[in-house]
Amino acid sequence: MQTMLVVEDHEDIQALLKQVLSDQYQVAQAFSGSEALTVFDTAKPDLVLLDLMLPTIDGDSVLKLIRRHSQVPVIVLTAITDKQRTVALLKNGANDYLTKPFDIDELLARIQVQLRATVIIPETHLCFEAIDIDTATHTVQIAGHPLTLPKKEFAMLSLLTAHPHQVYNKQALYEAVWHEPFLNADNTLNVHLSNLRTKINDLAPEPHYIVSLWGIGVRLV
């Protein structure tokens, strides 16, 4: 079971987060910045939920200290709405942030995105219908025809092929491939999806492998 480290000095928020996370994850808790660093070393979490306004050591400093020796995903929970401050957090190593009060379902979704982004697809050979991918040699064949793809399109197709039929919303797909928060990235993602879809459909005997579900996301069919 993966471990979440929740760094939050507000006892009610701590209790709420432990309750909603405990069904899927092991939860370690810290109520101050100094405690967070100690628990981080002992619990070795897979992801950190980090409040900024903390006693002893503030959240910004905790983030900087974690980043000195670890790239574990960190989602900042903050009451600060200033965009320049949140952009600075991302530049300093935060993977994502949520503004308080936050929606629990959105938090769980963002956690899943970050954990999925850190998982390396173990298979070197991926196959779905006419799509054949070798991740070791970075090669793709569609119905036996070679297809050269740039890095992001290759990563996108590999992810979809590794999990056929799974629906990815735009944010989840973008963050799993680009490994950065989905901030006004609709156009970037749409262009890459369109290019990838066209290249596959030009070679596939039965096109429309990448299907968009209106208002939901995309998947392979």
N, C-alpha and C positions, 0 to 999 in steps of 0.2 A: 504494500500500500504506500502510495506517495505521501510525502510529508509537507504540510503547509506550516510556515511560521507566521503567526499573526502578531504584529507589533502594534499595540494600541493601548493607551493608558486609560481609556474610558471603559469601565467594567461592563456596562450594559452592551456596548458594541462588541466587546470581547466575547461576552456570553452568547450574543446572537450569532456571531461568526463561527464560533466553535460548534454551536448547535447545527447550523446549516452545512458546515463543511465535514462534520464527523461521519456522515453516512458514506462519504466517498474517499476521505483522506484522513490520515493521522494528523492531528493538530497540536503543534507546539505553540506556547504562548509567551509573550514578553510584554511587560507593562512600562518599560522605560528603554531609553536608547542603550544604556550600558548593559542591561539585561538582554537586550536583543542580540548584541554581539556575542555574549557568552552562550546563549541558547543556540545561536547560529552555528557556532563551532561544535557544539555537542549533538544537536539534532540533525545537522547536515540536511536542511530542507531542500525540497525540489522546487519550491516557490516561496517568495516572501510577500506578504501583504503589509505594507509599511505606512503607518501614520506619520505625519510630519511634526506635529506639535507634541513633543515627548519630553518628559523630565530627564534630567542628567545629560543626555546627548540628544540633539534634535535629529529629526528624520533625514535631513539633508546630509548631515555628517555621517549617520549610519550608512546611508547609501554609498557615499564616497569610500568609506572604510570597507564595505563589502566588496566593492568593485576593485579594490586593490588586489584581491586574490580569488575572486569568484565571479562567474558570469551567470549565476543562477537568476532566473527571471524574478524581477521585482515589480510589483504593481503598487503604486502609491495611492493611498486613500487620503484625500485632502479636502478641506473646506475652502481652499483658495481657488478663486475663479479667474485670477489674472492670467491671461494667455501667455504673456512673456515668462511668467514664473513657471508655468507648466512646461513650456517649450524648453526652458533651462533644465528642468528636471530630466526630461527625455535626453537632452544632450549630455547630462552628467551620468547617465547610465540606467535610468528607469526604463523599463520595457513598456509600461502603460500606466495610466492613471484613471481614477474615478473620483468625481467630485461628490462630496457628502451633501445631502443624503443621497445614497446610491441605491439602485434597484438590485436586489439579491440575484435575480435571474441573469441580469447583465453581468454582474460580478462573476458568477459561475461560468458564464460563457467566455468571458475574458481570461479566466484561469485556464479553461480548456484550450483556448487558442495558444496561450503561452507554453503550456505543457506539450501541446502537439508540435509546436515549432521547435522544441528542443529534442524531439524524438527523431533519430536518423532512421530512414527506411532501411531495414536490415537486408532485404532481398536485393540481389544484384540483377535478377531477371524478373521483370514484371510483364504480365500478359493479360489482355482483355480483348476478346473477340479478335479483330484484325490488328490490334495495337500490340506491338512487341517492343519492349524497352530493356536495354542493358545499362544499368546505372553505373557499372564499373567502367565501361568504355564510352559512356555518354552517347549512345547510339539509339536511334529509333527506326523501326520499320512499320509501315502501314500496309497491310496486305502484301507483305514481301517487298515493298518499295522503300528504299532508304529515305529518311526525312531528317534534314539537319535543322536543329532548333537552337535558338539562343538560350542562355542560361535560365532566365526566368520562365520561359515557355516550357523548357525541359522540366524544370522543377514542378511547375503547375501540372503538367501532364503526368509526371511520375506520381505525384500525390493523388490525383484523381484515379489513376490506374491501380494504385496500391489499395484504394478503398472504393471499388466500383459500387455504384448505386447510392453511396453516401452523398447527401446533399450538403454542400458548403455554401453558406451565405457569403456575400462579397467580403465582409470584414474578416471572417474566418479564413477564407481562401487567400486574401491579400497578406494577412499577418503570418500565415503559415509559410508562404513563399518568400515574402520580402523581409520577414523577421523585424518588422517595425510597426508601430500603431497605424491604424487605418484612418488617416486624417486627410479628408478631401482628396482621396486617391481613386475615386470612381473612374475618372477618365483614364488614368494609367492602367487600371485593371481591365477596363472594358476594351482598350486597344489591344492589350496582350491576349485577352480571351478571343477577340474577333480574329486576330492574326492566326492564333493556334487553331481555331475552329476551321478557318478557310484552308489552312495547310492540310489538315486531316481530311476534310471533306473532298479535297482535290484528288486524294489517293484512295480513299476508302470506297469499297464496292457499295456499301450502304451508308451514306453520310449521316450527319446529325448525331455523332457520338456525344459531343458536349451539348447538353440540352439545358436551356435556361428555364427555370420555373418562376414565373412572374411573381415578384414580391417575396420570393423565398431564397433562391440561390441557383447554383449550377451543379450538375452531376454527369457522370458517364452513364449511358444507357445502350 
